[in-house]
Amino acid sequence: MPVAISSPLASAEPVRRKLWTREECDLLVHSGILDPQRYELIEGELIERVSKNHPHMYAVMLLCRWLNRIFSEGRVLQEPSIRLARADTRYSDPEPDAVVLNRPYDRLRTRPIPWISYWRSRFPILL
């Protein structure tokens, strides 16, 4: 016979979560406990990766085409391997589907142009 609970349990405590750091995850990977191909560190939580099936790959391809039209060829990378500076975030190590660069990929070793200067040179009336 089904039973209905009319009020929440008074003794139930909130679930405590462990926020993982990048350093801790690196240790888990190097010790063989964590498979970096199956999990991604996002804001301190280990998130299981979604399988990259046909609809996902197609959506990423369309997204990159659209971004290339907006930001010009050579500024969009599809599924790049990135590593954020440790000062930027201690609790995330994302692997994005797409990244928009602030300068063309083939000029990554040169001094960057400030983003506002890039747009001002193309649309001087608007800025």
N, C-alpha and C positions, 0 to 999 in steps of 0.2 A: 504494500500500500504506500503511495507517495506521501511524503511529509513536506510541509511548507514551513520555512523559517520566517517568522514575522519580524525579527530584529537581528541586526548584525551581532556576531559573537563578540562579547565584551573582552574576552581574553586574547583575541587575535591581534598580533603585533604586526606592524608593517614589515614587509619583506625588505631586508637590507641587501643592497647590491654592492658588489666590489667594483670600483672604478679602476680599470687597468691603465697603466702607463705604457708608453712606447717601449721604455727600457725593460719593463717586466715582460711584455710580449716578445721582445727580441730574445730574452733569456729563455722563454718557453719554446720559441722556435729553435734556437740553437741546441736546446736539450732534447729536442725531438718530441715534446709533449704537444705542441700546437702546430698544425699544418697551415701555413700562411696562404695556401691556395683555397682553403675552405672558409676562412674567417677574415674579417676586416675590422680594424679598430676605429670606432666612430664615437667620439665624445666619451671615452672611457669604457664603452661596452663592446664586447666581441660579438659582432653580427655575422651570422652565417651568410655567405655569398649566395646570390640568386644565380641559378644556372643561366648561362648565356645561350638561350634557345633562339630559333629563327626570328620570332617577332621582336625580341630584344635587340638582336643584331641589326635588324632592318630599321628599327626606331633610332638606334644610335647612328646608323649611316645617314638617315634623313636629317637628323639633328645636325650632324657635321656638315652636310651639304648646305643647310640653311645658314649655319654660323659662318661658313666660308663666304657665302654671298654677302653677309652683313659686314664681316671684319676683313675680308680679302683673303685670297689664297695664301697659305703658308703660316697663318696665325692660329689655326685650329689643329689640335692633335687628338687623334682618336685612341682611347684607352692607353694613355701614356703611363709610364712608371714615374711617379713623382715622390719626392721626399720633402716634407715640410721642414722648415728650420725648427729646431727644438724650442726656440724661444717663442715661435708662433703658437704652437699648441703642444701640450704635453700628453694629451689624452686622445689624439686622433692620428691615424696614419691611413688616409683615404686612398683609394684607387679609382679615380673618376672615369666615367665613360668618355668624357670629352673635356678638353682644356682650351681656353682662348688665351693666347700669348699677347703680351703688350708690344711685341715686335715680331717680325717674321722669323720663322724657325732657323733659317740659314744665317741670321745675324745675331744669334743668341750670345755670342762672345763679345759683341761690341757694347759700347755704352748705351743704355736704354734711353729712348726719347720719352719725356713725360707724356702721359696719355692725353692731357688737355692740349698739349702742343700738336699732337698728331691730329686731333679733330679740328683744331683751329686752322691748321694748314689746309684742310680739305673744305671746311665750311666757315670761312671768315665772317660771313654776314650773321650767322646764327650765334656765334660765341662772342 
